[in-house]
Amino acid sequence: MQNRITELFGIQYPIIQAGMVWNSGWKLASASSNAGILGLIGAGSMYPDVLRTHIQKCKLATNKPFGVNVPMLYPNIEEIMQIIVDEGVKIVFTSAGNPTICLLYTSPSPRDS
């Protein structure tokens, strides 16, 4: 099944696994991505070093697209966003706050050129 969501994220099915704080670490995100949907790591319950570890483990467990869900009210938001950029995560979902800070860490889409 192809539609704008599958094409945008490079996934097989137009389903996005929610970033559910304690429940959505690298195991769920990678399993979801391997099943053809978009898996998300929920960063809300993670210290920065824990998030980095989850991203690295997810990259080892899948070659499919996955992302990170980031609550924007997170106290270390700048550090979290820098880890996401440093680790090469291309998909970021935001929640719980103003996503403006996220724009400082993302580059324009090729479609914007």
Backbone hydrogen bonds in HBPLUS format (Angstrom, degrees):
<---DONOR---> <-ACCEPTOR-->    atom                        ^
c    i                          cat <-CA-CA->   ^        H-A-AA   ^      H-
h    n   atom  resd res      DA  || num        DHA   H-A  angle D-A-AA Bond
n    s   type  num  typ     dist DA aas  dist angle  dist       angle   num
A0007-GLU N   A0003-ASN O   3.00 MM   4  6.18 162.3  2.04 157.1 162.5     1
A0008-LEU N   A0004-ARG O   2.86 MM   4  5.88 156.8  1.92 143.0 149.9     2
A0009-PHE N   A0005-ILE O   3.07 MM   4  6.18 168.5  2.08 155.2 156.7     3
A0010-GLY N   A0006-THR O   2.83 MM   4  5.42 124.2  2.14 134.5 147.2     4
A0011-ILE N   A0006-THR O   3.09 MM   5  4.81 142.6  2.24 127.8 136.7     5
A0012-GLN N   A0036-GLY O   2.91 MM  24  4.71 128.7  2.17 123.1 138.1     6
A0013-TYR N   A0036-GLY O   2.93 MM  23  5.76 165.9  1.95 150.2 148.0     7
A0015-ILE N   A0013-TYR O   2.82 MM   2  5.59 140.2  1.98 103.4  92.6     8
A0038-LEU N   A0015-ILE O   3.02 MM  23  6.39 169.5  2.03 162.8 162.5     9
A0017-GLN N   A0038-LEU O   2.85 MM  21  5.98 163.9  1.88 159.3 164.7    10
A0023-ASN N   A0020-MET O   2.89 MM   3  5.39 154.4  1.96 148.7 140.6    11
A0042-GLY N   A0024-SER O   2.76 MM  18  5.25 164.8  1.78 151.2 155.8    12
A0029-ALA N   A0025-GLY O   3.09 MM   4  6.22 170.3  2.10 158.1 160.9    13
A0030-SER N   A0026-TRP O   2.87 MM   4  5.78 163.9  1.89 144.1 149.1    14
A0031-ALA N   A0027-LYS O   3.03 MM   4  6.05 158.0  2.08 141.7 148.4    15
A0032-SER N   A0028-LEU O   2.86 MM   4  5.96 159.9  1.90 150.7 156.5    16
A0033-SER N   A0029-ALA O   2.95 MM   4  6.14 164.6  1.97 148.4 152.7    17
A0034-ASN N   A0030-SER O   2.84 MM   4  5.96 160.9  1.87 148.7 154.4    18
A0035-ALA N   A0031-ALA O   3.02 MM   4  6.17 131.0  2.27 137.2 149.3    19
A0035-ALA N   A0032-SER O   3.09 MM   3  5.10 132.8  2.33  95.8 108.9    20
A0037-ILE N   A0032-SER O   3.19 MM   5  5.65 159.3  2.23 152.3 145.9    21
A0036-GLY N   A0033-SER O   3.00 MM   3  5.25 160.7  2.04 108.5 114.6    22
A0067-GLY N   A0039-GLY O   2.90 MM  28  6.37 156.5  1.95 154.1 162.0    23
A0041-ILE N   A0067-GLY O   2.89 MM  26  6.30 159.4  1.93 142.7 145.9    24
A0069-ASN N   A0041-ILE O   2.79 MM  28  6.02 166.8  1.81 156.4 159.5    25
A0043-ALA N   A0069-ASN O   2.95 MM  26  5.88 163.6  1.98 159.7 165.1    26
A0046-MET N   A0043-ALA O   3.02 MM   3  5.22 167.6  2.03 118.0 121.4    27
A0050-VAL N   A0047-TYR O   2.99 MM   3  5.24 122.6  2.33 107.3 122.5    28
A0051-LEU N   A0047-TYR O   2.96 MM   4  6.26 159.2  2.00 161.7 168.5    29
A0052-ARG N   A0048-PRO O   3.03 MM   4  6.33 163.5  2.06 153.4 157.2    30
A0053-THR N   A0049-ASP O   3.14 MM   4  6.34 157.1  2.20 139.2 145.0    31
A0054-HIS N   A0050-VAL O   2.94 MM   4  6.24 158.4  1.98 152.3 158.1    32
A0055-ILE N   A0051-LEU O   2.90 MM   4  6.17 161.4  1.94 159.1 163.8    33
A0056-GLN N   A0052-ARG O   2.98 MM   4  6.20 165.2  2.01 151.9 155.9    34
A0057-LYS N   A0053-THR O   2.92 MM   4  6.11 160.2  1.96 151.6 157.0    35
A0058-CYS N   A0054-HIS O   2.91 MM   4  6.01 154.3  1.98 145.2 152.6    36
A0059-LYS N   A0055-ILE O   2.96 MM   4  6.21 156.7  2.01 151.1 156.9    37
A0060-LEU N   A0056-GLN O   3.18 MM   4  6.45 143.0  2.32 139.0 148.4    38
A0061-ALA N   A0057-LYS O   3.00 MM   4  6.20 137.8  2.18 141.4 153.2    39
A0061-ALA N   A0058-CYS O   3.09 MM   3  4.99 124.9  2.41  93.0 107.5    40
A0062-THR N   A0058-CYS O   3.04 MM   4  6.18 129.2  2.31 150.4 160.8    41
A0068-VAL N   A0091-ILE O   3.07 MM  23  6.57 147.6  2.18 145.7 151.7    42
A0093-PHE N   A0068-VAL O   2.95 MM  25  6.20 161.0  1.98 143.4 149.6    43
A0070-VAL N   A0093-PHE O   2.80 MM  23  6.23 160.2  1.84 159.2 162.0    44
A0095-SER N   A0070-VAL O   3.06 MM  25  6.13 143.1  2.20 139.5 136.0    45
A0074-TYR N   A0071-PRO O   3.09 MM   3  5.66 157.7  2.14 121.6 123.8    46
A0072-MET N   A0095-SER O   2.71 MM  23  6.03 159.2  1.75 177.2 169.8    47
A0079-GLU N   A0076-ASN O   3.03 MM   3  5.43 115.7  2.46 109.9 124.8    48
A0080-ILE N   A0076-ASN O   2.95 MM   4  6.18 161.9  1.98 159.6 165.6    49
A0081-MET N   A0077-ILE O   2.89 MM   4  6.05 167.7  1.91 153.0 155.9    50
A0082-GLN N   A0078-GLU O   3.01 MM   4  6.17 153.2  2.08 143.3 150.8    51
A0083-ILE N   A0079-GLU O   3.03 MM   4  6.27 153.5  2.10 147.2 153.7    52
A0084-ILE N   A0080-ILE O   3.07 MM   4  6.39 159.6  2.11 151.6 156.9    53
A0085-VAL N   A0081-MET O   3.03 MM   4  6.31 157.9  2.08 148.4 153.9    54
A0086-ASP N   A0082-GLN O   2.77 MM   4  5.95 169.1  1.78 153.5 157.2    55
A0087-GLU N   A0083-ILE O   2.85 MM   4  5.95 151.6  1.93 151.1 157.8    56
A0089-VAL N   A0084-ILE O   3.09 MM   5  5.46 154.6  2.16 164.5 162.8    57
A0088-GLY N   A0085-VAL O   3.01 MM   3  5.14 156.3  2.07 106.2 113.8    58
A0102-CYS N   A0099-PRO O   2.93 MM   3  5.36 132.3  2.16 111.7 124.5    59
A0103-LEU N   A0100-THR O   2.97 MM   3  5.40 136.3  2.16 109.3 120.5    60
A0104-LEU N   A0101-ILE O   3.13 MM   3  5.54 145.3  2.25 107.8 117.0    61
A0105-TYR N   A0102-CYS O   3.03 MM   3  5.53 154.3  2.10 112.9 120.6    62
A0112-ASP N   A0109-SER O   2.82 MM   3  5.28 149.7  1.91 112.9 122.4    63
A0113-SER N   A0110-PRO O   3.22 MM   3  5.45 161.0  2.26 105.9 111.7    64
